[in-house]
Amino acid sequence: MRRSVHFRFVEEIASVLSEQYGDYAHGNKTNPLSELLFILCSLQTNEGLYRSTFSSLRRKFPTFQILADASEDEIADAIAHGGLSRQKARTIRQIMARLSHDFGAPTLAPLRAMNDAECEVYLTGLPGVGKKTARCVMMYSMGRDVFPVDSNCWRVCRRVGWVRPTRPDKSCSPRDMNRVQSGIPPNLRFSMHVNLVSHGRACCLPMAPRCETCCIQQYCRTGKIKLGRTLGKFSGYALGQVSRLARARNP
């Protein structure tokens, strides 16, 4: 069996990020089905909006059985302000029907008796559920040592230099997700995930990363390159100023 190799400086980065962000769990849920619905509400939606969308869904349908009995139109109406309401409502409706068929009730409780591989296979077999969503459910609500790779995690991992994308468009493929997970020790996966999400939102932004104030810049390949270029430009400017002053004094 091939031995997994952990990423360089992974323990140091995990420690710094944990101190900086405090392992904040981002409002995720302890009930697996609540967590799945929470993640579905968050797709392609900003944090403030998806939180209110989930709250609206739960207010209108206070039990899972009431939600399972609701029509697609009723679900879409409850989450309309969160965007993609028709698509999300259809997915929710299909998932609730599948769970009711498989387990006799709209629940994910039986997954607690499954191992990690079985859980992931079942969850990714549900409509609209990919590897990232499945691992979010497993990590946040079932305490499994898995590592979901969202856009923030993927961006930081690439910039630090841990992974290179295998897809031409540089998006994270299922294979890439497995590579990232295998590079992070199981005992660090929860902390690393939640803190990379925080770091991606606060500092390692998509278009204008704040490398100058980054708490892990000493470990980051991209940050070192960017700061080196900035320092080089500054040094060139300073040397130019010195040269101009010298010429002015000695015409």
C-alpha positions, 0 to 999 in steps of 0.5 A, spaced: 500 500 500 502 506 497 504 511 503 501 518 503 506 524 503 503 530 507 504 537 504 510 541 506 509 545 512 502 543 513 503 542 521 506 549 521 500 552 516 495 549 520 498 552 527 498 559 524 491 559 521 488 556 527 491 561 531 489 567 526 482 564 525 480 560 531 477 554 527 470 558 526 465 553 523 462 557 519 455 556 521 455 549 519 450 544 522 450 537 526 444 534 523 447 531 517 440 532 513 440 539 515 447 540 513 446 537 506 440 542 505 445 548 508 450 546 503 445 546 497 442 553 499 450 556 499 451 554 492 453 560 488 451 564 493 454 569 498 455 567 506 449 572 508 444 570 503 445 563 504 444 563 511 438 567 510 435 562 505 436 556 509 433 560 515 427 561 511 427 554 508 427 551 515 421 556 518 417 554 512 418 547 513 420 546 520 420 538 520 423 534 514 417 530 513 413 537 512 419 539 507 419 532 503 411 533 502 412 540 499 411 541 492 417 544 488 414 550 487 413 551 495 420 550 496 422 554 490 418 560 493 421 559 500 428 560 497 427 565 492 431 570 495 437 566 495 438 565 487 437 559 483 431 557 487 428 553 481 434 548 480 435 548 488 428 546 489 428 541 484 434 538 487 431 538 494 425 535 492 429 529 489 433 528 495 427 528 500 424 523 495 430 518 495 431 518 502 424 517 503 424 511 499 431 508 501 430 509 509 422 510 509 423 517 512 427 523 510 433 522 514 441 521 513 441 518 520 443 511 517 449 513 514 452 514 521 453 506 521 457 506 514 464 507 513 467 513 510 467 510 503 460 507 504 458 514 506 461 518 500 458 513 495 451 514 498 451 521 498 455 522 491 449 518 488 444 523 491 441 528 486 446 534 485 451 532 490 458 532 489 464 530 492 465 537 496 458 537 498 458 529 501 465 531 505 462 537 508 456 533 510 461 527 513 466 532 516 461 537 519 455 533 521 458 526 522 465 528 525 469 524 519 476 525 518 475 528 511 477 534 507 472 538 503 475 542 498 471 548 496 473 554 492 477 558 498 481 551 500 483 550 492 485 557 491 490 557 497 492 550 496 494 552 489 498 558 491 502 555 497 504 550 492 501 544 494 498 542 488 497 543 481 490 543 477 489 537 472 484 540 469 485 545 463 481 550 466 484 549 473 478 548 477 478 542 482 477 535 479 475 529 484 482 527 483 485 533 485 480 533 491 483 526 493 490 529 492 489 535 497 485 530 502 491 525 502 496 531 503 493 533 510 493 529 516 487 526 518 487 530 525 488 536 522 483 536 516 477 539 520 481 545 522 485 546 516 478 546 512 475 551 516 481 556 517 482 556 509 475 558 508 476 563 513 483 565 510 480 565 503 475 570 504 479 575 509 486 575 505 487 570 500 482 573 495 481 571 488 483 577 484 487 581 489 490 577 495 493 581 501 500 578 501 503 583 505 498 582 511 498 574 510 499 570 516 502 564 512 506 568 507 513 565 509 510 558 507 507 561 500 510 560 494 505 565 490 506 570 496 514 570 496 514 571 488 509 577 489 512 580 495 519 579 491 517 583 485 514 588 489 520 589 493 524 589 486 520 594 484 521 598 490 528 597 490 529 599 483 525 606 484 529 607 490 536 606 486 533 611 481 532 616 486 539 616 489 541 616 482 537 622 480 540 626 487 547 624 485 546 627 478 543 633 481 549 634 486 554 633 481 552 636 474 
